[in-house]
């Protein structure tokens, strides 16, 4: 197949679509990507990419359009979203190459799929959306928009209209379907569950050197929905446990608050915060951990979804402490490699102590069960084959 992928984000920005596109090439497909110039988490267009409009990466033909870089301010984020929307649509209007099928990737914002819709309509080819984030739900969860506001109503109509124009929607969490049905009232669309794979790393780092006997690791967004305040409060309850350390890496809205809390409560001996780390550096933490912690606040559709960090955790053969509900909890129930707990600091602390009390043999068995489940359900090869099958079926329909 000749496949056109439209994604605002692409390598060297670290998103799974880059690995999927490369794997599709390995499977024998001709793959092109329309994307932006890399800037996510860099606060600027990467200097060496300022003048790069086209390149080939692992056999994937990558077309890059100009956009405003995403920085820390909300205004810069809006400009970033809109600049890709307009630049990519302009590119598509002049792009004459023919493809069998279009695959768009929906992270934030959903308007980034509009160029794919335009291409599919112009050239009369089927279009599948790989939905990794829900709009306008994600704007409410992050606090950017209030649900009863005029802006929300505009985003609701805009999002629904974009989703309506897709021929098929691949959802990364089963619970997404209920949102499309119950909130957006889209009941006649074809929905298929296709999870995200774990991100691939460029190199293997040496395991981290920890100084405590028992170490738990959390890596991800530092925000309220990730229960960072509850996790930090659990660390406070474990302050007298001299052989336990909780390691947290990532960045987000609560990063500064977490740093201050550690200082104010004198938690340096039980809680270590690294700030944002490269993927390879986080994996060195995983390798040395006795257990990995995955958290997601209960409530709303987002609280039922599968955190991508959970998929990444599974492949490291480590037991997991699961502080979540919904689809993520269902996966951990299926793997048999986790201790599941309620979302209070007391329950989180007790689960860490319970995990600590297990024998090394018990923990190794839990980790192995997680890894075997990952290979069967979440490896890049398995998921890319699922996407390939869906695109082939859509092309022939």
Secondary structure, 3 states (H helix, E strand, C coil): CEEEEECCCCCCCCCHHHHHHHHHHHCCCEEEEEEECCCCCCCCCCHHHCCCCEEEECCEEEEEECCCCCCCCHHHHHHHHHHHHHHHHHHHHCCCCCCCEEEEEECCCHHHHHHHHHHHHHHCCEEEEEECCCCCHHHHHCCCCCCCCHHHHHHHHHHHHHHHCCCEEEECCCCHHHHHHHCCCCCCCCEEECCCCCCCCCCCCCCCCCCCCEEEEEECCCCHHHCHHHHHHHHHHCCCCCCEEEEEECCCCCHHHHHHHHHHCCCCCCEEECCCCCHHHHHHHHHHCCEEEEECCCCCCHHHCCCHHHHHHHCCCCEEEEECCHHHHHHHHHHCCEEECCCCHHHHHHHHHHHHHCCHHHHHHHHHHHHHHHHHHCCHHHHHHHHHHHHHHHHHC
